[in-house]
């Protein structure tokens, strides 16, 4: 599609949804379709990314924490905020990763999942010079991390290993990342109350993981968890 051709059909609907022009039943139906129809989600992501690009010249400003709390309380007055909606509000996550994560079926991101009662943390691990992209969501109440691999594949005979890093502590292995799009890993008991301190990292290890319990290969991606 070129910029001088007016959108039509599903493309027009995706544009209207991205621009916030839909209301009522039309809005509900379009949001529901974006969660079940991959082709429509691709159109929506394309429009969202196009609109976001218009803000590239605007210098980012990190708002105070009380602003986020006020926004959530205004948008969701009487009910806890569902996980998926909290992720959409989180400014650090790309629209594309969110849409793909929803389709890939991480249980915590499903629209039918009850709102999370405990603290939530999230991050997006992006490969440094390698095509690796992983979405991670920590539910501190349940004590596990939901992972959705958006892009990236191990080299033959190698494994991706996930690590939790907290200050003044050696990296703690959370296990080998399974082949496939999604997985969940349990967080050690002593880390469940330290979500705000955790940095997740992925290293390239021999098949089956590090042979000695510490990272031995290249660090492919690392990112700190952020409260959402």
C-alpha positions in Angstrom: 0.0 0.0 0.0 1.3 3.5 -0.9 0.7 6.6 1.1 -1.3 8.2 -1.7 -3.9 5.4 -1.8 -6.8 5.8 0.7 -7.3 2.7 2.9 -10.3 0.6 2.3 -12.0 -2.4 3.8 -10.0 -4.1 6.6 -7.2 -1.6 6.1 -9.5 1.3 6.8 -10.9 -0.4 9.9 -7.4 -1.0 11.2 -6.5 2.6 10.6 -9.6 3.8 12.4 -8.8 1.5 15.3 -5.2 2.8 15.5 -6.4 6.4 15.4 -9.0 5.9 18.2 -11.9 6.7 16.0 -14.1 3.7 16.8 -16.6 3.7 19.7 -19.1 1.3 21.3 -19.8 -2.0 19.6 -17.5 -1.1 16.7 -14.6 -0.6 19.0 -15.3 -3.8 21.0 -15.7 -5.9 17.8 -12.5 -4.5 16.3 -10.4 -5.1 19.4 -11.8 -8.7 19.6 -10.9 -9.3 16.0 -7.4 -8.0 16.5 -6.9 -10.8 19.1 -8.2 -13.6 16.9 -7.3 -12.6 13.3 -3.6 -12.5 12.6 -4.1 -10.8 9.2 -6.1 -8.0 10.8 -3.5 -7.7 13.6 -0.8 -7.2 11.0 -2.7 -4.3 9.5 -3.3 -2.8 12.9 0.4 -3.0 13.9 1.4 -1.5 10.5 -0.9 1.5 11.2 0.3 1.9 14.8 3.9 1.8 13.8 3.3 4.3 11.1 1.6 6.7 13.6 4.3 6.2 16.2 6.9 7.1 13.6 5.4 10.6 13.5 6.6 11.1 17.0 10.3 10.3 16.3 11.3 14.0 16.5 9.7 14.4 19.9 12.2 13.9 22.8 10.9 11.2 25.2 10.1 12.2 28.8 9.7 9.7 31.6 6.6 10.6 33.6 6.6 10.3 37.4 5.2 7.1 38.8 2.2 8.8 40.3 1.1 9.8 36.8 0.8 6.1 35.8 -1.1 5.3 38.9 -3.5 8.2 38.3 -4.0 7.1 34.7 -4.8 3.5 35.6 -7.2 4.6 38.3 -9.0 6.9 35.9 -9.3 4.4 33.1 -10.2 1.5 35.3 -12.2 2.9 38.2 -14.0 -0.1 39.6 -12.1 -3.1 38.5 -8.5 -4.3 38.6 -6.6 -3.6 35.4 -6.3 -6.7 33.1 -2.8 -7.8 32.2 -3.1 -7.1 28.5 -4.4 -3.6 29.1 -1.6 -2.8 31.5 0.9 -4.0 28.9 -0.7 -1.7 26.2 -0.3 1.2 28.6 3.3 0.4 29.3 5.2 2.8 27.1 8.4 0.7 26.7 6.9 -2.2 24.6 6.4 -2.0 20.9 3.0 -2.6 19.4 4.3 -5.4 17.2 5.6 -7.4 20.1 2.4 -7.0 22.0 0.2 -8.1 19.1 2.4 -11.1 18.4 2.6 -12.1 22.1 -1.2 -12.1 22.3 -1.4 -14.5 19.3 1.3 -16.7 20.5 -0.8 -17.6 23.6 1.2 -16.7 26.7 -1.5 -17.5 29.2 -1.0 -14.3 31.2 -1.7 -12.2 28.1 -4.9 -13.9 27.1 -8.0 -11.6 27.1 -9.9 -14.2 29.1 -7.3 -14.3 31.9 -8.5 -12.8 35.2 -6.8 -9.5 36.2 -3.6 -10.0 38.1 -3.8 -9.1 41.8 -0.1 -8.9 42.5 2.7 -6.7 41.1 3.5 -7.1 37.4 6.8 -6.5 35.7 7.7 -6.7 32.0 10.5 -6.2 29.6 11.5 -6.8 26.0 14.8 -8.5 25.4 16.3 -7.4 22.1 19.3 -9.1 20.6 22.5 -7.1 20.2 23.4 -7.7 16.6 21.4 -10.9 16.4 17.7 -11.4 15.4 16.4 -12.2 18.9 13.3 -10.7 20.5 11.6 -12.0 23.6 8.8 -10.6 25.6 8.8 -11.4 29.4 6.2 -10.8 32.0 6.7 -11.5 35.7 3.7 -12.0 37.9 5.2 -11.6 41.3 2.1 -13.1 43.0 2.4 -16.3 41.1 6.1 -16.3 41.1 6.7 -17.1 37.5 7.8 -15.5 34.3 5.8 -15.8 31.0 8.0 -15.6 27.9 7.0 -15.2 24.3 9.8 -15.5 21.7 8.9 -13.2 18.9 12.1 -13.7 16.9 15.3 -15.7 17.1 16.5 -19.2 16.9 19.4 -21.1 18.4 22.3 -22.2 16.2 22.7 -25.9 15.6 24.1 -27.6 18.7 23.5 -24.5 20.9 20.9 -23.5 23.5 19.5 -20.2 24.7 19.7 -20.0 28.5 17.8 -17.5 30.6 19.3 -15.8 33.6 18.0 -13.6 36.4 20.5 -11.0 37.7 20.1 -9.1 40.9 22.6 -6.8 42.6 25.4 -8.4 44.6 24.4 -11.9 43.5 25.9 -14.2 40.8 23.6 -14.8 37.8 20.9 -17.4 38.5 19.9 -19.7 35.8 16.2 -19.9 35.0 16.7 -22.8 32.6 17.0 -23.4 28.9 14.6 -21.6 26.6 12.4 -24.2 25.0 11.9 -24.4 21.3 8.6 -22.8 20.3 6.9 -19.5 20.8 6.0 -19.5 24.5 7.0 -20.9 27.9 6.7 -20.2 31.6 9.5 -20.5 34.1 9.3 -20.5 37.9 11.2 -17.8 39.7 13.2 -18.9 42.8 11.4 -18.1 46.0 14.0 -15.6 47.2 13.6 -13.5 44.0 9.8 -13.2 44.0 9.8 -10.0 46.1 12.6 -8.4 44.1 11.0 -7.9 40.7 12.1 -4.3 40.5 15.7 -5.3 40.9 15.8 -8.1 38.3 17.6 -8.0 35.0 16.9 -10.8 32.6 19.6 -12.0 30.3 19.8 -14.6 27.5 23.2 -16.3 26.7 24.3 -18.6 24.0 25.3 -21.9 25.6 26.3 -25.4 24.6 23.3 -27.7 23.9 21.6 -28.4 27.3 22.9 -25.2 28.9 25.9 -24.0 30.8 28.1 -26.9 32.0 29.0 -25.3 35.2 26.0 -23.2 36.4 27.4 -19.8 35.3 27.2 -18.1 31.9 29.9 -19.3 29.6 28.7 -17.9 26.2 28.0 -14.6 24.7 25.2 -12.4 26.2 22.7 -12.1 23.4 20.2 -9.9 25.1 19.7 -8.3 28.5 17.0 -6.0 29.9 15.7 -4.9 33.3 12.2 -5.7 34.4 10.0 -2.6 34.7 6.8 -2.3 36.8 3.7 -2.0 34.7 
